[in-house]
């Protein structure tokens, strides 16, 4: 997630060549700090809270250790990860049976609300959580440029919105529908929100850099089209449809509709971008 079109090789110092290249870029992404929460969101449920918390805590500690090994700064989100999942693991072993049932019922909403609060707080304290990751990819001279700041505030705000949507969806499932297993509120809406935020994280920096003023004599890179943002989401929509059908998580017609929308939409965008007229699928 770069805040400027120019990335300096001296802005970071990767001492272990095993973490260079694609692996290093993945480890430097703010999405890494969200992975433990996704693990808990996917696997939490009756009788699974303890091991889901243990898995999330193990990942959180691993990511902190890898940052320290690579001489990276200690991230706010990673610290919250370790603290939250340590507390969750301890609670899952010490609370009463009734307390554990309550925790299992509301864990998804507690996790989403906690993340929303943490991310919003990072904005209010003028340190969007993505900024710590971005500063390790961008030369220090660009840290306070308007483009760098705008990118990080925008992406952090989108992540806050995504987890707020997930929180509201979960609360509707629990309180209004009285059904924590509702496929719409507990699964589809929340996954779509996270996927949109993840794709925005990849797409928006290129848009912001293209729109930013350029030094004299330099030409800005063209802004990527909106279809570059939309196309991966359509492909993911097809994948969600396949998973929905394989797990019987939704009516068959809905899973098929997701697959058709995803495949046809992605195909149409591909044809448009390649300069060929979209042909009828047979």
C-alpha positions as CSV (number, residue, x, y, z in Angstrom):
1,X,0.0,0.0,0.0
2,X,2.1,2.9,-1.2
3,X,1.4,6.5,-0.5
4,X,3.3,7.8,-3.5
5,X,4.3,6.6,-6.9
6,X,7.9,6.5,-5.9
7,X,9.0,3.8,-3.4
8,X,12.5,4.0,-2.1
9,X,14.6,1.0,-1.5
10,X,16.0,2.6,1.6
11,X,12.6,3.1,3.2
12,X,12.7,-0.4,4.6
13,X,15.4,-2.9,5.5
14,X,14.7,-6.5,4.9
15,X,17.6,-8.4,6.4
16,X,16.4,-11.9,5.6
17,X,16.3,-12.6,1.8
18,X,13.8,-15.3,2.5
19,X,11.2,-12.6,3.2
20,X,11.8,-10.6,0.1
21,X,9.7,-10.4,-3.0
22,X,6.0,-11.4,-2.9
23,X,6.3,-12.9,0.6
24,X,7.6,-9.7,1.9
25,X,4.9,-7.7,0.2
26,X,2.2,-9.9,1.7
27,X,3.8,-9.6,5.2
28,X,3.9,-5.8,4.9
29,X,0.2,-5.6,4.0
30,X,-2.3,-4.4,6.7
31,X,-4.5,-7.3,5.8
32,X,-2.0,-9.6,7.7
33,X,-3.2,-8.1,11.0
34,X,-6.8,-8.9,10.1
35,X,-6.2,-12.6,9.3
36,X,-6.5,-13.8,12.9
37,X,-9.9,-12.2,13.1
38,X,-11.0,-13.8,9.9
39,X,-9.9,-17.2,11.3
40,X,-12.0,-16.7,14.4
41,X,-15.0,-15.5,12.3
42,X,-14.8,-18.6,10.1
43,X,-14.3,-21.2,12.8
44,X,-16.0,-19.9,15.9
45,X,-19.1,-21.7,17.1
46,X,-20.4,-24.0,19.8
47,X,-17.5,-26.1,21.1
48,X,-14.9,-24.4,18.9
49,X,-14.2,-21.2,20.7
50,X,-11.1,-22.3,22.5
51,X,-9.3,-23.8,19.6
52,X,-10.4,-21.0,17.3
53,X,-8.9,-18.5,19.8
54,X,-5.7,-20.5,20.1
55,X,-5.3,-20.6,16.3
56,X,-5.9,-16.9,16.0
57,X,-3.5,-16.2,18.9
58,X,-0.8,-18.4,17.4
59,X,-1.1,-16.5,14.1
60,X,-1.0,-13.1,15.9
61,X,2.2,-14.1,17.8
62,X,3.7,-15.4,14.6
63,X,3.1,-12.2,12.7
64,X,4.6,-10.1,15.6
65,X,7.6,-12.4,15.6
66,X,8.1,-12.1,11.9
67,X,7.9,-8.3,12.1
68,X,10.5,-8.3,14.8
69,X,12.7,-10.7,12.9
70,X,12.5,-8.5,9.8
71,X,13.2,-5.4,12.0
72,X,9.8,-3.9,11.4
73,X,8.0,-1.7,13.8
74,X,5.5,-3.1,16.3
75,X,2.0,-2.5,14.8
76,X,-1.0,-1.3,16.8
77,X,-3.2,-3.9,15.2
78,X,-0.9,-6.7,15.9
79,X,-0.7,-5.7,19.6
80,X,-4.5,-5.6,19.8
81,X,-4.6,-9.0,18.1
82,X,-2.3,-10.6,20.7
83,X,-4.2,-9.0,23.6
84,X,-7.7,-9.8,22.4
85,X,-7.1,-13.4,21.5
86,X,-5.1,-14.0,24.7
87,X,-8.1,-12.7,26.7
88,X,-10.5,-14.8,24.6
89,X,-8.5,-18.0,25.1
90,X,-8.3,-17.5,28.8
91,X,-12.0,-16.6,29.1
92,X,-13.0,-19.7,27.1
93,X,-11.3,-21.9,29.8
94,X,-12.4,-20.0,33.0
95,X,-16.0,-18.9,32.4
96,X,-18.9,-21.0,33.5
97,X,-20.9,-23.1,31.0
98,X,-23.5,-20.4,30.7
99,X,-20.8,-17.8,30.2
100,X,-19.2,-19.9,27.5
101,X,-22.5,-20.2,25.7
102,X,-23.0,-16.5,25.8
103,X,-19.5,-15.9,24.5
104,X,-20.0,-18.4,21.6
105,X,-23.3,-16.7,20.7
106,X,-21.9,-13.2,20.6
107,X,-18.2,-13.7,19.7
108,X,-18.6,-12.7,16.0
109,X,-20.3,-9.5,17.0
110,X,-17.8,-8.8,19.8
111,X,-14.9,-9.3,17.3
112,X,-16.4,-7.1,14.6
113,X,-17.3,-4.3,17.0
114,X,-13.8,-4.4,18.6
115,X,-12.2,-4.1,15.2
116,X,-14.5,-1.3,14.3
117,X,-13.7,0.6,17.5
118,X,-9.9,0.0,17.1
119,X,-9.8,1.2,13.5
120,X,-12.0,4.3,14.1
121,X,-9.8,5.1,17.1
122,X,-6.7,5.0,14.9
123,X,-8.3,7.6,12.6
124,X,-9.4,9.8,15.5
125,X,-5.8,9.7,16.9
126,X,-4.5,10.6,13.4
127,X,-2.6,7.3,13.0
128,X,-4.7,5.2,10.6
129,X,-3.8,1.6,11.2
130,X,-2.7,1.2,7.6
131,X,-0.1,4.0,7.9
132,X,2.3,1.9,10.0
133,X,2.5,-0.6,7.2
134,X,2.7,2.0,4.5
135,X,5.6,3.8,6.1
136,X,7.7,0.7,5.8
137,X,7.2,0.6,2.1
138,X,7.6,4.3,1.3
139,X,10.6,6.6,1.8
140,X,10.3,8.9,4.8
141,X,10.2,12.0,2.7
142,X,6.8,11.0,1.5
143,X,5.2,10.2,4.8
144,X,3.5,13.6,5.2
145,X,2.5,14.3,1.6
146,X,-1.2,14.9,0.9
147,X,-1.4,11.8,-1.3
148,X,0.1,9.5,1.2
149,X,-2.2,10.8,4.0
150,X,-5.3,10.6,1.8
151,X,-4.6,7.0,0.7
152,X,-4.2,5.8,4.3
153,X,-7.2,7.7,5.7
154,X,-9.4,6.5,2.8
155,X,-8.4,2.8,3.1
156,X,-8.6,2.8,6.9
157,X,-12.1,4.4,6.7
158,X,-13.2,1.7,4.2
159,X,-12.0,-1.0,6.6
160,X,-13.9,0.6,9.4
161,X,-17.0,0.7,7.3
162,X,-16.6,-3.0,6.3
163,X,-16.4,-4.1,10.0
164,X,-19.3,-1.8,10.9
165,X,-21.4,-3.5,8.2
166,X,-20.4,-6.9,9.5
167,X,-21.2,-5.9,13.1
168,X,-24.7,-4.6,12.1
169,X,-25.4,-7.7,10.0
170,X,-24.5,-10.0,12.9
171,X,-26.6,-8.0,15.3
172,X,-29.6,-8.2,13.0
173,X,-29.1,-11.9,12.7
174,X,-29.0,-12.3,16.5
175,X,-31.5,-9.7,17.7
176,X,-34.0,-9.2,14.9
177,X,-34.0,-12.7,13.3
178,X,-33.0,-14.7,16.4
179,X,-30.9,-16.8,14.1
180,X,-27.1,-16.6,14.5
181,X,-26.7,-19.1,11.6
182,X,-28.7,-17.0,9.1
183,X,-26.7,-17.2,5.8
184,X,-27.3,-13.6,4.9
185,X,-26.4,-11.8,8.1
186,X,-23.8,-14.2,9.4
187,X,-22.0,-15.1,6.2
188,X,-22.8,-13.5,2.8
189,X,-23.1,-9.8,3.9
190,X,-20.0,-9.9,6.1
191,X,-17.8,-11.7,3.5
192,X,-18.8,-9.2,0.8
193,X,-18.0,-6.3,3.0
194,X,-14.5,-7.7,3.8
195,X,-13.9,-8.5,0.1
196,X,-14.8,-5.0,-1.0
197,X,-12.4,-3.5,1.6
198,X,-9.6,-5.8,0.6
199,X,-10.0,-5.0,-3.1
200,X,-10.2,-1.3,-2.4
201,X,-6.9,-1.5,-0.5
202,X,-5.3,-2.8,-3.7
203,X,-7.0,-0.5,-6.2
204,X,-7.4,2.9,-4.5
205,X,-3.6,3.9,-4.1
206,X,-3.2,3.8,-7.9
207,X,-6.2,6.0,-8.3
208,X,-5.0,8.5,-5.7
209,X,-1.5,8.6,-7.2
210,X,-2.8,9.3,-10.7
211,X,-4.9,12.2,-9.4
212,X,-2.1,13.8,-7.3
213,X,-0.1,16.8,-8.6
214,X,3.1,15.7,-10.3
215,X,6.5,17.5,-10.2
216,X,7.3,19.6,-13.3
217,X,8.2,17.5,-16.3
218,X,6.7,14.3,-14.9
219,X,3.6,12.6,-16.2
220,X,1.2,10.8,-13.8
221,X,0.4,7.2,-14.4
222,X,-3.1,6.8,-15.8
223,X,-5.7,6.0,-13.2
224,X,-6.9,2.4,-13.3
225,X,-10.5,2.0,-14.5
226,X,-13.2,1.1,-12.1
227,X,-13.5,-2.3,-13.8
228,X,-10.1,-3.2,-12.3
229,X,-11.7,-2.8,-8.9
230,X,-14.9,-4.6,-10.0
231,X,-13.5,-7.6,-11.9
232,X,-11.9,-9.4,-8.9
233,X,-15.1,-8.9,-6.9
234,X,-17.1,-10.5,-9.6
235,X,-14.7,-13.5,-9.7
236,X,-15.0,-13.7,-5.9
237,X,-18.8,-13.6,-6.3
238,X,-18.6,-16.8,-8.4
239,X,-16.4,-18.5,-5.8
240,X,-18.8,-17.5,-3.1
241,X,-21.6,-19.1,-5.2
242,X,-19.6,-22.3,-5.6
243,X,-18.9,-22.5,-1.8
244,X,-22.6,-21.8,-1.1
245,X,-23.7,-24.7,-3.3
246,X,-21.1,-27.1,-1.9
247,X,-22.0,-26.3,1.7
248,X,-25.8,-26.0,1.1
249,X,-25.4,-22.6,2.8
250,X,-28.1,-21.0,0.7
251,X,-30.9,-21.9,-1.7
252,X,-29.6,-23.5,-4.9
253,X,-31.0,-20.7,-7.1
254,X,-29.0,-18.2,-5.1
255,X,-25.8,-20.0,-5.4
256,X,-26.3,-20.5,-9.2
257,X,-27.2,-16.8,-9.5
258,X,-23.9,-15.8,-7.8
259,X,-22.0,-18.0,-10.2
260,X,-23.7,-16.7,-13.3
261,X,-23.4,-13.0,-12.2
262,X,-19.7,-13.5,-11.4
263,X,-18.7,-15.4,-14.5
264,X,-20.8,-13.4,-17.0
265,X,-19.7,-10.1,-15.4
266,X,-16.0,-11.0,-15.3
267,X,-16.2,-12.2,-18.9
268,X,-17.8,-9.0,-20.1
269,X,-15.2,-6.9,-18.4
270,X,-12.4,-9.0,-19.8
271,X,-13.8,-8.7,-23.3
272,X,-14.2,-4.9,-22.9
273,X,-10.6,-4.4,-21.6
274,X,-9.2,-6.6,-24.4
275,X,-11.0,-4.4,-26.9
276,X,-13.2,-7.3,-28.2
277,X,-16.9,-7.1,-28.3
278,X,-18.6,-9.3,-25.7
279,X,-19.9,-12.4,-27.4
280,X,-22.8,-14.4,-26.2
281,X,-21.9,-17.3,-24.0
282,X,-22.8,-20.7,-25.2
